[in-house]
Amino acid sequence: MSEIINLASLIEKQLPPELVSFIKQASALAEIKGDKLYLVGGLVRDLLLGKASLDLDLVVEGDAIALARALMMDNPAKIIVHQRFGTAKLQFSEWSVDIATTRRESYARPGALPTVKSGSIINDLFRRDFTNNAMAIKLNSDSYGYLIDLYGGHDDLKHKLIRVLHEQSFIDDATRIWRSLRYEQRLGFKLELNTLRLLKRDIPMLKTISGDRIRYELECVLKEQYPERIFARAYELGVLKSLHPSLKGNDWFEKKFKQVRQLSLPDQPPLDLYLALMTYPLTTQETEQFIVYLRLPKSLAQTLLDTSGIKAQLALLADPRLPPSGIYHLLHSYSPQAVTASLLASDSLVVKEHIQLFLAKLRYMRPALNGNDLIKMGVPTGSNIKEILNLLHDARLDGKVISKQDEEEMVREWMN
């Protein structure tokens, strides 16, 4: 028999007063409707770990959408409703609340999205991924704060273990493989031994998941504080090769991800910068395969292709005699994120100096004269105008002219 635990004091202590007040209001409204309300998921886990959260996950044995709309009467918020799944999201200025109807799920085939039907809180907890995410807290007044822990999640938290609920877990939904590694590294936990065995057995099931869903999991990994740790673990277990066989979670990978975080401070590194570094060791053809598999949006795909394009120019960029105009012409057509990724990825001091010069100075330099100025000086209209402007730009880049007057003198010399 599991231990009876009441977490009411933790709710009061760790959540902001406005969230506690909201929970009690939601509970009162649910009781009026004769429904049972529960706090579920990651927030329950985080409460037990002593961590705060500003996002609530509530489930109700009743009508979640009706409850959400009733709550909006006294809590002005943006609401997003998914009628098909019986869920609603209330978005406030600093926090959000997900409210769902308790449900059961079944899978027509491995990797398919689940078929959803209404169910009890027991059904709802069973459909979840890991024991420490499959706990709930009762919120009705007669049992407020009592923990429902059917699968030993609290005990697994104490022993710092990530454990699936059943043998078919990774087969039903192989994206759980990536989630297990995220939680393991984020929390400083370990995969429970049988869960580890099942994960290794079911790596091939990742092929049953669409590229869009894998991309979402990859984006979640890259939003973690130390994504390189997750990739290193994925490489160790043979999961990383499911993204592409040539990817490696090695020391170079770790070093470059740390550098991109330092460069991006105080902000989170952009997703495309992380991805460009992640795929840097790949050939252009392999990069294209990666893009197609994950169905990357055009902007992300372009950054990866641009980074590959710059890599093909490295021998030219490594020439210490390369003039500033040469640096500019090699780099200006590529996206800034691709240029930055190449700066971080390169181990050549000369290449780094050239890219830094481009990013800090060269990309902003333009001639002082424009086409109208040249026409006023007597230059015939036509292709000559563009050619002269390009020559002036190169002269600016190379320091041969430093003022508008210098440019005018150079043009007069060309005209004579």
C-alpha positions, 0 to 999 in steps of 0.5 A: 500500500502506497504512502498517503501524502498530502501536498497542500502545504507545498502548493501554498509554499511554492506557488505564487498566491495568485496561482493558489487562488486560481486553483481554489477558484477552479476547484470550487467551480468544478465542485459546483458542476459535480466534477473532480479536478486534479493538478497533474504532470510536470508541476507535480514532479517539480513541487516534489523536487522543490522547484517553482513553476508558473504553468499549471496543468489541470485535468477534470473528470468533466467538461474542461472547456466549460470549466475554462470558459467559466473561469474566464468570467472572473479571470480575463485571459486569452483562451485557445480551445481544442474541441477535438481533444477536450482541452483549453489553454488560458494564457495570462500575462505571466503564466498559463493554465492548460485544462484538459478532460481526463482521457484514455488513449490507444494507438492504432499502430506504432508511431501513430497519433493516439486515438483519444476517448474520455476516461477517468483520472486512472486512465489519464495517468496511465497514458503518460510517459514516465512515472514521475510525470504520472502523478496527480494532486486532488484539488476538490475541497474534501481531499485537497492536496492528496497525492495520487501516485499509482506507479511509484513516481514519488519513489523514483524521484527519490532515487533519481530514476526515469522509468516508463509505465509499461513495456510498450511505451516506446513502441506506442510513441518513440518520441518518448525516447528523446523525452527520456533523455531530456528529463534524464539530463535536465534533472540529473537522473538516470534511466531505470535499468529496464527502461534503458533496456527498452529504449535500446530495444526500441530505437528502430521505432523512431523510424515510425515517427514523422519528421515533423514530430522528430523536429519538434523533439529536437527543438525541445532538446535545443531549448534545454540549458545544456543540450550537448549533454542530451546529444552526448547521451543520445550518441552513447546509446545509439539514438543520435544516429537516428537523426543522421548516421554521421552525427556525433555527440563528441567533445568538439560538439560540447565545446562549440555549444558552450561557445555559442551560449557565451556568444549569445548571452544574455539571450538563449542561442537562436535555434538555427545557430545551434542547428548549424553547429550541430550539422557542421561536420556533415557534407553538403549532401548529408546536410540536405538529407537532414533538412529533408528528413526533418522537413525544416522550415525554409529559413532554418534550411537556408542557414544550414545550407549557407553554413555548408557553403561557407565551409566550402570556401574555407581554403580561400578564407584561410589565406592571410593575404586575402584583402578585406574586399575578398573577405566581403565577397566570400561571405556577404551572400550568406546569412549572418547566423551561418557566418557566425556558425562558421566563426564558432566552428572554425579552428583556423585563427586566420579564418576567425580573424577574417570572419570577425572583421566581416561581422564587426565592420566589413558587412556595414561598409558602403561607398559614400557616392551613389548612382545619382552622384556619379551621373552628376559627375558626368558618368554615362548612365547604364551598366558603367554605374553599377560597375563603378559603384562596385569598384568604389565599394571594394576601394572602401573595403580595402582602405584605398578611399576613406571619404567622399572626396577620395571617392570623387577623386578616384572616379575623376581619375577613371574618367580621364 
